[in-house]
Amino acid sequence: MLGLKNTATTVRVTNLEQAKKFYGEVLGLKPDASLQAPGHFGYDCGGGSRLAIYEGPASNAGHTLASFEVSDMEGTVKDLQAKGVKFEEYDFPGLKTVGGIATIGNWRGGWFKDPDGNIFGLGQTS
């Protein structure tokens, strides 16, 4: 069934070259040659998961498109902030971020946007 294989996330971006710099140079994702085609580019996200981007009109999804599991939430947030990534601050019932990080039980997460405003998350379960 579906849960027995890895997943790939596909994200539309308005400027492929700008997005490639963000995902590759800022986030540090490694290119995946199997996802390369005109107007498309892809990344290996580890553990068999992949992220594909393609050029088109802005999508304005307004919700988290994908989350990356990390082993050091504070360190990862700090490293990305040093590269210019701005983490979102939320204060909703049941979800409040402090320094860009929310804690819910034994899970911690943070959210940021790519240059097109697509929302991505980081998560760590301790």
Number of C-alpha atoms within 10 A of each C-alpha: 4 6 6 6 9 10 13 16 14 16 19 20 23 16 16 17 12 13 21 21 13 17 19 14 12 17 16 13 19 16 19 15 11 10 15 15 10 7 12 18 22 26 24 18 17 11 8 10 14 20 21 18 22 21 17 14 11 14 13 11 12 9 11 13 13 17 15 14 15 16 12 14 18 16 11 14 23 16 14 16 15 11 13 10 19 15 20 16 17 15 10 8 6 8 13 15 18 12 13 19 21 20 17 11 8 8 11 18 23 25 23 21 15 16 15 16 15 20 19 17 18 20 20 17 15 9
